[in-house]
Amino acid sequence: MTSMAKLTGLFRREFARRLAAEDWAYTVGSRPPMYGTLQVIASKGPISQREVADIILLHPSEMVSMIDGLEAHGMVRRERDPHDRRRYQLTLTGAGLELLGRFDVVARAAEDTVLAPLTAPERATLARLSAKATAQISLS
């Protein structure tokens, strides 16, 4: 297994462990792609469901289910695209932005745990190199 796969796996496991301890995560039906979905909608919205699915590599039928749940909980607004009435555009609601903030807190704590063995300069180097390696797929 590559070092990147190990690091990613450690983060995912720690993130899931911490999320499982949060009552709010259970209440909104949190599942792994929800955080990424919210991040993409926040940074690129209004955006179509299909575009979000393509960015986070989620099957379109799974994306529909995810958005249905987020919409039912008042986190996402789904509106017809004024330029193409066949498509829906997604935007976050105030509650969706608040939920994204909660996910961010859990993600930062999980990252701190996983990267605890690194010094501050090593973390800075890792952050710089990660940003460089992922620049072509940035969500912002």
N, C-alpha and C positions, 0 to 999 in steps of 0.2 A: 504494500500500500504506500502511496506517495505521502510525503509530509503534508502536502496541501489537503489531501483526503483525510488524513488523521486529524489535522487541525479543524477542518470543517465538521467532521464527525463529533469531535469533542465539544465544539460550540453548539451544534444542534442538540446533542444530548443534554448539555447543561441548560440550554435555553428551554427545552421541553420540560426538564425537571423543575425549573423555576416557575414556568408557566402553569404547571400542574398544581402548584401551591397557591395560585391566585384564583379566588372565587369569581372575579369578574371574567376571567378567561373562560371558565366553564359556562357562565351565564350567556355569553355571546356565541357559544359554540365554536370556540377557537380551534383551529387546526393548522398544521404547518404552513400552508401557503397564504394564510390570512394576513400575516404581517407584511409579506412582500407585496401582496395585492394592495393593501392600504398605502404602502410606500409609493408604489407606481402611480396610483390614482392621485395621491397628494402632490407628487412632483410633476406629473404630466397631464393631469386632468384639465378640462374634460377630455376623456379618452374612451374609446370603445372597448367593450368587453373583449373582443377578439385581440386588440392590440395588447391589452393587459396579459391575456393568456399567452400570447407570443413572447412577451418580454420575460415573464416568470416561468415559461416552459410548462404550462399547465394545459391539459386537454380542454378544448372549448366546452365540452359538456360538464366538466368539473368546475369550470369557471362560472357557468350559469348557476350551478348549485351554490357556489361560494357567494356570488353576488346576491342571489335570492335571500340567503341567510343574513348577509350584511344589510340589505335593504329592509328586511323584516325587523331588524334590531335598530333601524334608524341611523345606521352608520354611513350609508351610501345612498345617493340619489341617482336614479336611473331615468334619463329623459331622452326623448327622441332627438336625434341629431337634426338640427334645422337644415342642414345641407344634404342629408340623405335620410329620408324618413324610414328606411329599412333598418337603420342602425340605432343603437342606444349609446348615449354618452354618459359616462360615470363621473360623478364628483363626490367628494367627501362632505358630509354634514359636519356641523360643530361637534356632534357626538363622535363622529368618525375620526376627527382630528384629535379629540381627547383620547380615544382608544389607541390611536397610533402613538401618542405620547406615552401611554402606559406600556405598550409593547417596547418602545424605545428604552424605557427604564429597565425592563427585564433584560433586554438585549445587552445593554451596557454592563449590567451586573454579571451576566453570563460571560461576556467577553473579559471582564476583569478577573473572573475566576480562572478561565482558561489561560489567560496570558500572565497570570500571577508569577510564574517562574522567570519572566523577562524583566529586565531593568527598564527604566523610563526611556533611555536612549534606544534600546532594542525595540521597544514598542513603537517609538517614533519611526524607526527605520522600517519596521514591518508595515506600519500604516502607509508610509510613503511608497514602498514597493507594491503594496496591494493596490493602492490608488493608481499607480502607473500601469500595472498589469490589467486592471479592469476598466481603464479609461474609455475604451471603445464601447463598453456596455453600461456606462454610467446611467443611473436613474434620474439624474438631475438635468 
